[in-house]
Amino acid sequence: MALLEGKVAVVTGGAQGIGLAIAKAFVEHGARVVIGDLDLDAATRAVEGLGGSKNARAVQCNVTEDAEVAALVASAVSSFGSLDVMVNNAGITRDMTMKKMTEEQFDLVIAVHLKGAWNGTRRAAEIMREQGSGSIINISSTSGKSGLFGQTNYSAAKAGIVGLSKAAAKEVAAAGVRVNVIMPGLIRTAMTEAMAKNIWDQKMSEIPMKRAGDPSEIGSVAVFYASGLSSYITGEVIEVSGGRSM
């Protein structure tokens, strides 16, 4: 069943990992997708994998720059006629203990995750308010719920995304725009698989389901939030972690 037939979505950081899995799930359910990514070559390759220009477009975008995010969401309208779904997924890590972390490393992670989500949320909301409908999906992390050693920057940013999303949801609900959060746990991506074995094993030991998640399992939740199945849900957080922090 094509739950997103006729919908147009933007996915930041959509060239790989969780972002690409979300883009794939959207296309499988009938949506057309604009992938915004700092790496234009990778985004272009992702578009080819999604079936080419009939299904997707690639736009280079630094989410910390408001003008670039405004151009990204505008490109969805100019390319496909509307903006129905916005996924703020772009992110980086600069893990380090507080003792060793530089101010630059802290600021950069906050800027990409939290300011990037703010830029995407407010720019998408401008278009969606005029349409009278839309779904904004912000990607947080269980690190923002429980904190993680060596991630004061990342954990702070991901916690901030939850607060940002709840406040934004209250601002735009009356206009027919919904804002929700996905909070992934340990998901099997190139980034997580690069972890030291002892860290990976520790995380696995904390998961009641005894496995890491697949990026497609985040994509499924994103489809739910993007579709009419969640039409009366806003300001909520779905944790996708195999029960790790219950």
C-alpha positions as CSV (number, residue, x, y, z in Angstrom):
1,M,0.0,0.0,0.0
2,A,1.4,3.4,-1.1
3,L,1.0,5.5,2.1
4,L,2.7,8.6,0.6
5,E,1.4,8.7,-2.9
6,G,1.6,12.2,-4.3
7,K,3.6,13.5,-1.3
8,V,6.9,15.5,-1.6
9,A,9.5,15.1,1.0
10,V,12.9,16.7,1.9
11,V,15.5,14.6,3.8
12,T,18.6,16.3,5.0
13,G,21.7,14.1,5.4
14,G,19.9,11.8,3.0
15,A,22.9,10.5,1.0
16,Q,23.7,7.7,3.3
17,G,22.8,5.8,6.5
18,I,19.5,6.5,8.3
19,G,18.7,9.5,6.0
20,L,19.0,7.3,2.8
21,A,16.9,4.6,4.4
22,I,14.2,7.1,5.1
23,A,14.4,8.4,1.5
24,K,14.1,4.9,0.2
25,A,11.1,4.1,2.4
26,F,9.4,7.3,1.2
27,V,9.9,6.5,-2.5
28,E,8.7,2.9,-1.9
29,H,5.5,4.4,-0.6
30,G,5.0,6.7,-3.5
31,A,6.6,9.9,-2.5
32,R,9.1,12.0,-4.4
33,V,12.1,13.1,-2.4
34,V,14.7,15.9,-2.4
35,I,17.9,14.8,-0.8
36,G,19.9,17.7,0.9
37,D,23.4,16.8,1.7
38,L,26.8,18.5,2.1
39,D,28.2,15.8,-0.2
40,L,26.6,16.5,-3.6
41,D,28.3,13.6,-5.3
42,A,27.0,11.2,-2.7
43,A,23.5,12.7,-2.9
44,T,23.6,12.4,-6.7
45,R,24.5,8.7,-6.4
46,A,21.6,8.3,-3.9
47,V,19.2,9.8,-6.4
48,E,20.3,7.3,-9.0
49,G,19.6,4.5,-6.5
50,L,16.1,5.9,-5.9
51,G,15.2,5.6,-9.6
52,G,16.5,8.8,-10.9
53,S,15.0,12.3,-11.5
54,K,11.4,11.1,-11.7
55,N,11.6,10.1,-8.0
56,A,14.2,12.3,-6.5
57,R,16.5,15.3,-6.7
58,A,19.9,16.1,-5.1
59,V,20.7,19.5,-3.6
60,Q,23.9,20.5,-1.9
61,C,23.1,21.9,1.5
62,N,24.9,23.0,4.6
63,V,22.1,22.8,7.2
64,T,23.9,25.3,9.5
65,E,23.3,28.0,6.8
66,D,19.8,29.3,6.8
67,A,19.9,30.5,3.2
68,E,20.9,27.1,2.0
69,V,18.1,25.4,3.9
70,A,15.6,27.9,2.6
71,A,16.8,27.1,-1.0
72,L,16.6,23.4,-0.2
73,V,12.9,23.5,0.8
74,A,12.1,25.9,-2.1
75,S,13.6,23.4,-4.5
76,A,11.1,20.8,-3.4
77,V,8.3,23.1,-4.4
78,S,9.9,24.2,-7.7
79,S,10.8,20.6,-8.6
80,F,7.7,18.7,-7.5
81,G,5.1,21.2,-6.7
82,S,4.8,21.1,-2.9
83,L,6.5,20.3,0.4
84,D,4.5,17.8,2.5
85,V,7.2,16.2,4.6
86,M,10.5,17.5,6.1
87,V,13.0,15.2,7.7
88,N,15.8,17.0,9.7
89,N,18.3,14.2,9.9
90,A,21.7,15.7,9.0
91,G,24.3,15.1,11.7
92,I,27.9,14.6,12.6
93,T,29.9,13.4,15.6
94,R,33.0,14.9,17.3
95,D,33.2,12.6,20.3
96,M,35.6,13.5,23.1
97,T,35.6,13.8,26.8
98,M,34.9,17.3,28.2
99,K,38.5,17.4,29.3
100,K,39.7,17.1,25.7
101,M,36.8,18.5,23.7
102,T,37.5,21.9,22.1
103,E,35.0,24.7,21.9
104,E,35.0,24.3,18.2
105,Q,34.0,20.7,18.4
106,F,31.2,21.5,20.7
107,D,29.9,24.4,18.7
108,L,30.0,22.5,15.4
109,V,28.0,19.5,16.6
110,I,25.4,21.8,18.2
111,A,25.2,23.8,15.0
112,V,24.7,20.9,12.6
113,H,22.2,19.0,14.8
114,L,20.3,21.6,16.7
115,K,20.6,24.7,14.6
116,G,20.2,22.5,11.5
117,A,17.0,21.1,12.8
118,W,15.8,24.6,13.8
119,N,16.5,25.9,10.3
120,G,14.8,23.0,8.6
121,T,11.8,23.1,10.9
122,R,11.1,26.8,10.6
123,R,11.7,27.0,6.8
124,A,9.5,24.0,6.2
125,A,6.8,25.3,8.5
126,E,6.7,28.6,6.5
127,I,5.6,26.6,3.4
128,M,3.4,24.1,5.2
129,R,1.5,26.8,7.0
130,E,0.5,28.3,3.6
131,Q,-0.6,24.8,2.4
132,G,-2.5,24.1,5.7
133,S,-0.8,20.8,6.1
134,G,2.5,19.0,6.5
135,S,4.6,16.7,8.7
136,I,8.0,17.7,10.1
137,I,10.1,14.8,11.4
138,N,13.2,15.5,13.5
139,I,15.8,12.8,14.2
140,S,17.1,12.8,17.8
141,S,18.9,9.9,19.6
142,T,18.7,7.9,22.8
143,S,22.0,9.7,23.6
144,G,19.8,12.8,24.1
145,K,17.7,10.9,26.7
146,S,20.3,9.2,28.8
147,G,23.6,10.9,27.8
148,L,26.7,9.1,26.6
149,F,30.3,9.2,27.8
150,G,32.3,11.4,25.5
151,Q,29.3,13.0,23.9
152,T,28.4,16.1,25.8
153,N,28.1,17.9,22.5
154,Y,26.0,15.3,20.7
155,S,23.8,14.4,23.7
156,A,23.1,18.1,24.3
157,A,22.2,18.6,20.7
158,K,19.9,15.5,20.5
159,A,18.2,16.5,23.8
160,G,17.7,20.0,22.4
161,I,16.0,18.6,19.3
162,V,13.2,17.1,21.5
163,G,12.5,20.4,23.2
164,L,12.7,22.3,19.9
165,S,10.2,19.9,18.3
166,K,7.7,20.1,21.1
167,A,7.8,23.9,21.2
168,A,7.5,24.1,17.4
169,A,4.6,21.6,17.4
170,K,2.6,23.9,19.7
171,E,3.3,26.9,17.4
172,V,2.1,25.2,14.1
173,A,-0.5,22.7,15.2
174,A,-3.4,25.1,14.5
175,A,-2.2,25.5,10.9
176,G,-2.4,21.8,10.3
177,V,1.3,21.1,10.6
178,R,2.6,18.3,12.7
179,V,6.1,18.1,14.3
180,N,7.4,14.8,15.7
181,V,10.6,13.1,16.8
182,I,12.3,9.8,16.1
183,M,14.8,8.7,18.7
184,P,17.0,5.9,17.3
185,G,19.1,3.7,19.6
186,L,21.9,1.5,18.2
187,I,21.3,1.3,14.5
188,R,23.7,-0.6,12.2
189,T,25.3,2.0,10.0
190,A,28.8,2.7,8.7
191,M,29.3,5.2,11.6
192,T,28.2,2.8,14.4
193,E,30.1,-0.2,12.9
194,A,33.3,1.9,13.1
195,M,33.0,1.8,16.9
196,A,35.6,0.0,19.0
197,K,34.4,-3.6,19.6
198,N,34.3,-3.1,23.4
199,I,31.9,-0.1,23.0
200,W,29.7,-2.0,20.5
201,D,29.6,-5.0,22.8
202,Q,28.6,-2.8,25.8
203,K,25.8,-1.2,23.9
204,M,24.5,-4.6,22.6
205,S,24.5,-5.9,26.2
206,E,22.0,-3.1,27.1
207,I,19.4,-4.0,24.4
208,P,16.6,-6.4,25.5
209,M,16.0,-7.5,21.9
210,K,19.7,-8.5,21.7
211,R,20.4,-7.0,18.3
212,A,21.1,-3.7,16.6
213,G,18.4,-2.0,14.6
214,D,18.5,-1.7,10.8
215,P,18.2,1.7,9.2
216,S,15.0,0.5,7.4
217,E,13.4,0.2,10.8
218,I,13.8,4.0,11.2
219,G,12.4,4.5,7.7
220,S,9.3,2.6,8.7
221,V,8.6,5.0,11.6
222,A,9.3,7.9,9.4
223,V,6.7,6.7,6.9
224,F,4.2,6.4,9.8
225,Y,4.8,10.0,10.9
226,A,4.7,11.3,7.3
227,S,1.4,9.5,6.4
228,G,-2.2,9.9,7.4
229,L,-1.8,7.1,9.8
230,S,-0.4,9.6,12.4
231,S,-2.8,12.4,11.5
232,Y,-3.7,13.1,15.2
233,I,-0.2,12.9,16.5
234,T,2.1,15.9,17.1
235,G,4.9,16.8,19.6
236,E,5.6,13.1,20.3
237,V,8.8,11.0,20.5
238,I,9.0,7.5,19.2
239,E,12.1,5.6,20.6
240,V,13.4,3.0,18.2
241,S,16.0,1.2,20.3
242,G,15.0,-2.4,20.9
243,G,13.9,-1.5,24.4
244,R,17.3,-0.3,25.4
245,S,16.2,2.5,27.7
246,M,12.8,1.3,28.9
